[in-house]
Amino acid sequence: MIEGQETEHKEEISWKLYFKSKEFWVLLSTLVGGTLLIMLLFFYVFLPFFTKHGESTTVPEVVNKNLLDAKKELYNANLNYEIQDSQYQAHLAPLTVLAQEPLPYEKVKPGRKVYLIVNQSTPPMVKLPEIIDVNIQQAKYMLENWKLKIGKLTYQHGEAKDAVIGIQYKGKTIKPGDKVLEGSAIDLIVSKGLGDEKVPIPDLVGLNINEATNILYSKGLSVGGTKYEKTHKKYKEGEIFKQNPKYIENDSVPKGSSFDLWIVGEEKSSQE
């Protein structure tokens, strides 16, 4: 046998003897036992510790409760919370809990997040719908659809009987498209038809819209349409530069007639 082959043969015999030795089996047993121990510790100690396996808590019912009280109840149940959304319910106090997920009395793991929907502190702004020249019954329906309430009704002479000819909010004249708080009470001026009485045509040119509106209402007349032009050679921003019917001295119109007004400037919506 040549020298290289003899060396390989001796190494092979040496490994076979080692695999049969007590030392090898002790080492193998230690490795297998250690691996099993690590696996047992992981699945029965570490994993349950981090996932709280087997532990649960009952979700308390916090709907219709104030957010502060709801927060205390959830923390006492070892739960967290997050405000997911907000809505507005006029009949409920601000920050009242409207809905929750998970639902009350469900069993969940400690530390679980409970998602809440709460009532807004202030109502949202809504646009006033187009109710001018609309029948009063239809106008009421439209306002209710926008979550607005009917306030005071004032009847004046106007061209179309039972049609809305003016809108007021907190004593101020407003118009469709203006924004008000949801749930607000809107006062309406309603036409009771043209009267037999004649009213002298007022001269509104040079006045602003509020002055003109007050004059018209005081005479049993109303504002019809309003149109705006950015600039005018003679009149300033906010001033009326044209009216229809035109002012003619000693001329008159039936009580309840409406006037179209042309105003210098850009149309603006009032923000309440």
C-alpha positions as a printed NumPy array, in Angstrom:
array([[   0.   ,    0.   ,    0.   ],
       [   1.414,    3.323,   -1.002],
       [   1.913,    6.082,    1.575],
       [  -1.072,    8.355,    0.535],
       [  -3.581,    5.519,    0.533],
       [  -2.289,    4.312,    3.875],
       [  -2.853,    7.796,    5.412],
       [  -6.452,    7.981,    4.087],
       [  -7.129,    4.503,    5.425],
       [  -5.909,    5.491,    8.882],
       [  -8.081,    8.66 ,    8.875],
       [ -11.152,    6.645,    7.883],
       [ -10.554,    4.197,   10.72 ],
       [ -10.045,    7.129,   13.103],
       [ -13.465,    8.697,   12.188],
       [ -15.237,    5.36 ,   12.507],
       [ -13.744,    4.86 ,   15.931],
       [ -14.787,    8.443,   16.912],
       [ -18.383,    7.918,   15.802],
       [ -18.489,    4.801,   18.002],
       [ -16.893,    6.543,   20.96 ],
       [ -18.682,    7.669,   24.122],
       [ -17.438,   11.205,   23.573],
       [ -19.263,   11.504,   20.224],
       [ -22.561,   10.236,   21.635],
       [ -22.323,   12.591,   24.612],
       [ -21.759,   15.51 ,   22.228],
       [ -24.633,   14.413,   19.958],
       [ -26.971,   13.97 ,   22.915],
       [ -26.015,   17.432,   24.192],
       [ -26.726,   19.064,   20.798],
       [ -30.069,   17.281,   20.345],
       [ -31.113,   17.938,   23.924],
       [ -30.106,   21.599,   23.704],
       [ -32.066,   22.031,   20.459],
       [ -35.15 ,   20.437,   21.968],
       [ -34.818,   22.595,   25.076],
       [ -34.571,   25.772,   22.979],
       [ -37.647,   24.749,   20.969],
       [ -39.626,   23.983,   24.134],
       [ -38.639,   27.316,   25.675],
       [ -39.575,   29.193,   22.478],
       [ -43.021,   27.616,   22.002],
       [ -44.067,   27.285,   25.645],
       [ -42.346,   30.253,   27.328],
       [ -41.183,   33.016,   25.006],
       [ -43.992,   32.82 ,   22.409],
       [ -46.871,   32.743,   24.945],
       [ -45.191,   35.605,   26.834],
       [ -45.086,   37.878,   23.795],
       [ -48.501,   36.87 ,   22.385],
       [ -50.185,   36.499,   25.774],
       [ -51.432,   33.115,   24.607],
       [ -54.489,   32.002,   26.522],
       [ -55.113,   35.442,   28.053],
       [ -58.186,   37.516,   27.121],
       [ -60.159,   40.506,   28.305],
       [ -63.768,   41.585,   27.714],
       [ -64.364,   44.709,   25.643],
       [ -66.527,   47.137,   27.685],
       [ -69.482,   48.963,   26.109],
       [ -68.498,   52.618,   25.662],
       [ -71.071,   53.753,   23.054],
       [ -73.055,   56.839,   24.222],
       [ -70.391,   57.603,   26.836],
       [ -68.121,   60.638,   26.963],
       [ -64.702,   60.021,   25.428],
       [ -62.919,   60.63 ,   28.748],
       [ -65.072,   58.033,   30.553],
       [ -64.692,   55.607,   27.642],
       [ -60.906,   56.008,   27.771],
       [ -60.846,   55.15 ,   31.505],
       [ -63.002,   52.042,   31.029],
       [ -60.841,   50.772,   28.177],
       [ -57.611,   51.316,   30.093],
       [ -59.087,   49.558,   33.138],
       [ -59.796,   46.589,   30.846],
       [ -56.138,   46.687,   29.703],
       [ -57.121,   47.948,   26.245],
       [ -55.957,   50.872,   24.107],
       [ -58.08 ,   53.095,   21.881],
       [ -57.837,   55.089,   18.662],
       [ -60.306,   57.626,   17.244],
       [ -60.997,   56.316,   13.75 ],
       [ -63.52 ,   58.937,   12.605],
       [ -65.899,   61.661,   13.765],
       [ -69.47 ,   62.537,   12.832],
       [ -71.998,   65.075,   14.025],
       [ -75.204,   64.24 ,   15.887],
       [ -76.982,   67.395,   17.081],
       [ -78.884,   65.619,   19.889],
       [ -75.709,   64.269,   21.532],
       [ -73.043,   66.043,   23.578],
       [ -69.648,   66.753,   21.939],
       [ -67.116,   63.869,   22.085],
       [ -69.787,   61.262,   22.772],
       [ -68.755,   57.827,   21.462],
       [ -71.039,   56.912,   18.522],
       [ -69.61 ,   53.497,   17.595],
       [ -66.831,   51.093,   18.549],
       [ -64.931,   48.166,   17.027],
       [ -64.565,   45.458,   18.401],
       [ -68.15 ,   45.356,   19.622],
       [ -69.008,   45.303,   23.339],
       [ -68.479,   42.056,   25.294],
       [ -66.158,   40.492,   22.714],
       [ -63.159,   38.578,   24.086],
       [ -59.857,   40.001,   22.835],
       [ -56.187,   39.893,   23.826],
       [ -54.98 ,   42.452,   26.392],
       [ -53.491,   45.558,   24.805],
       [ -55.813,   45.346,   21.791],
       [ -56.811,   48.659,   20.156],
       [ -60.489,   49.584,   20.213],
       [ -61.411,   51.911,   17.331],
       [ -63.927,   54.655,   18.135],
       [ -66.171,   57.04 ,   16.187],
       [ -66.959,   60.156,   18.242],
       [ -69.349,   63.086,   17.979],
       [ -67.73 ,   66.279,   16.673],
       [ -67.298,   69.216,   19.048],
       [ -68.723,   71.672,   16.508],
       [ -71.167,   71.039,   13.66 ],
       [ -69.821,   71.121,   10.098],
       [ -70.583,   73.936,    7.678],
       [ -73.218,   73.283,    4.997],
       [ -74.162,   75.272,    1.917],
       [ -77.589,   76.84 ,    1.797],
       [ -79.55 ,   75.188,   -1.05 ],
       [ -81.194,   77.073,   -3.908],
       [ -84.563,   77.885,   -2.336],
       [ -85.277,   81.388,   -3.692],
       [ -88.501,   81.348,   -5.777],
       [ -89.174,   77.806,   -4.525],
       [ -92.545,   76.957,   -2.925],
       [ -92.331,   77.094,    0.878],
       [ -93.184,   73.388,    1.33 ],
       [ -90.471,   72.317,   -1.112],
       [ -88.034,   74.756,    0.531],
       [ -88.686,   73.178,    3.946],
       [ -87.998,   69.726,    2.516],
       [ -84.749,   70.928,    0.89 ],
       [ -83.518,   72.571,    4.097],
       [ -84.255,   69.455,    6.148],
       [ -82.287,   67.354,    3.645],
       [ -79.298,   69.603,    4.367],
       [ -79.901,   69.161,    8.135],
       [ -81.092,   72.723,    8.572],
       [ -84.155,   73.842,   10.511],
       [ -86.939,   76.25 ,    9.624],
       [ -86.901,   79.313,   11.828],
       [ -89.304,   82.252,   11.679],
       [ -91.597,   82.696,    8.664],
       [ -92.375,   86.264,    7.589],
       [ -94.979,   86.908,    4.9  ],
       [ -94.688,   89.833,    2.506],
       [ -96.188,   90.739,   -0.823],
       [ -94.36 ,   89.077,   -3.683],
       [ -94.806,   88.052,   -7.295],
       [ -95.342,   84.302,   -6.805],
       [ -97.597,   83.374,   -3.911],
       [ -96.099,   80.982,   -1.281],
       [ -92.631,   81.228,   -2.844],
       [ -89.531,   82.005,   -0.791],
       [ -88.403,   85.537,   -1.634],
       [ -85.797,   86.112,    1.084],
       [ -83.547,   84.24 ,    3.504],
       [ -82.196,   85.444,    6.838],
       [ -79.832,   83.924,    9.401],
       [ -79.313,   85.5  ,   12.822],
       [ -80.918,   88.705,   11.572],
       [ -78.69 ,   88.986,    8.474],
       [ -79.715,   88.488,    4.869],
       [ -78.015,   85.504,    3.21 ],
       [ -78.379,   83.777,   -0.129],
       [ -78.14 ,   80.261,   -1.631],
       [ -74.555,   79.004,   -1.612],
       [ -73.629,   80.784,    1.617],
       [ -72.374,   78.488,    4.366],
       [ -74.011,   78.087,    7.771],
       [ -73.551,   75.654,   10.646],
       [ -75.381,   72.357,   10.29 ],
       [ -78.52 ,   72.366,   12.433],
       [ -78.983,   76.148,   12.172],
       [ -82.452,   77.729,   12.126],
       [ -83.067,   79.594,    8.859],
       [ -85.654,   82.39 ,    8.747],
       [ -87.631,   82.66 ,    5.513],
       [ -89.508,   85.517,    3.901],
       [ -92.445,   84.093,    1.965],
       [ -94.541,   85.747,   -0.725],
       [ -98.249,   86.251,   -0.127],
       [ -98.779,   87.443,   -3.701],
       [ -98.862,   90.875,   -5.275],
       [-100.911,   93.4  ,   -3.423],
       [-103.355,   95.88 ,   -4.909],
       [-101.373,   98.68 ,   -3.339],
       [ -98.816,  100.489,   -5.492],
       [ -95.371,  101.348,   -4.111],
       [ -93.084,  104.125,   -5.469],
       [ -89.967,  102.698,   -7.11 ],
       [ -86.98 ,  103.387,   -4.82 ],
       [ -83.667,  104.665,   -6.206],
       [ -81.137,  101.968,   -5.199],
       [ -78.192,  102.97 ,   -7.392],
       [ -75.133,  103.909,   -5.327],
       [ -76.256,  101.901,   -2.282],
       [ -74.733,   98.62 ,   -1.088],
       [ -76.709,   95.365,   -1.112],
       [ -77.623,   95.507,    2.592],
       [ -78.934,   99.069,    2.365],
       [ -80.921,   98.235,   -0.765],
       [ -82.369,   95.063,    0.789],
       [ -83.522,   96.932,    3.888],
       [ -85.21 ,   99.624,    1.796],
       [ -86.969,   97.075,   -0.416],
       [ -88.209,   95.005,    2.528],
       [ -89.436,   98.105,    4.335],
       [ -91.627,   98.944,    1.316],
       [ -92.957,   95.399,    0.864],
       [ -90.635,   94.733,   -2.075],
       [ -87.858,   92.162,   -2.445],
       [ -84.506,   91.419,   -4.109],
       [ -84.787,   89.267,   -7.218],
       [ -81.478,   88.368,   -8.864],
       [ -78.038,   89.861,   -8.254],
       [ -75.285,   90.156,  -10.843],
       [ -71.694,   91.304,  -10.332],
       [ -69.147,   93.151,  -12.481],
       [ -65.539,   93.461,  -11.295],
       [ -65.065,   97.154,  -12.054],
       [ -67.073,  100.246,  -12.933],
       [ -65.962,  103.708,  -14.018],
       [ -68.372,  105.587,  -11.789],
       [ -69.208,  103.37 ,   -8.801],
       [ -67.05 ,  101.745,   -6.104],
       [ -66.806,   98.102,   -5.151],
       [ -69.951,   96.909,   -3.383],
       [ -72.165,   99.664,   -4.812],
       [ -75.222,   99.046,   -6.981],
       [ -74.791,  100.575,  -10.442],
       [ -78.005,   99.335,  -12.094],
       [ -81.481,   98.164,  -11.065],
       [ -84.525,   96.662,  -12.742],
       [ -87.231,   98.027,  -12.596],
       [ -85.403,  101.299,  -13.208],
       [ -85.952,  104.268,  -10.937],
       [ -88.359,  106.739,  -12.518],
       [ -89.597,  109.625,  -10.439],
       [ -93.271,  109.249,   -9.466],
       [ -93.426,  105.777,  -11.054],
       [ -94.615,  102.825,   -8.961],
       [ -94.874,   99.021,   -8.934],
       [ -97.297,   96.621,   -7.202],
       [ -96.42 ,   95.819,   -3.623],
       [ -94.465,   92.558,   -3.54 ],
       [ -92.52 ,   93.195,   -6.765],
       [ -88.887,   92.028,   -6.913],
       [ -85.885,   94.02 ,   -8.132],
       [ -82.841,   92.718,   -9.976],
       [ -79.603,   94.417,   -8.895],
       [ -76.189,   94.844,  -10.581],
       [ -73.277,   95.298,   -8.155],
       [ -69.629,   96.32 ,   -8.576],
       [ -67.139,   93.627,   -7.429],
       [ -67.034,   89.841,   -7.119],
       [ -69.707,   87.713,   -5.55 ],
       [ -68.725,   86.506,   -2.061],
       [ -70.198,   83.786,    0.147],
       [ -70.611,   84.55 ,    3.852],
       [ -68.808,   82.108,    6.186],
       [ -70.477,   81.562,    9.555]])
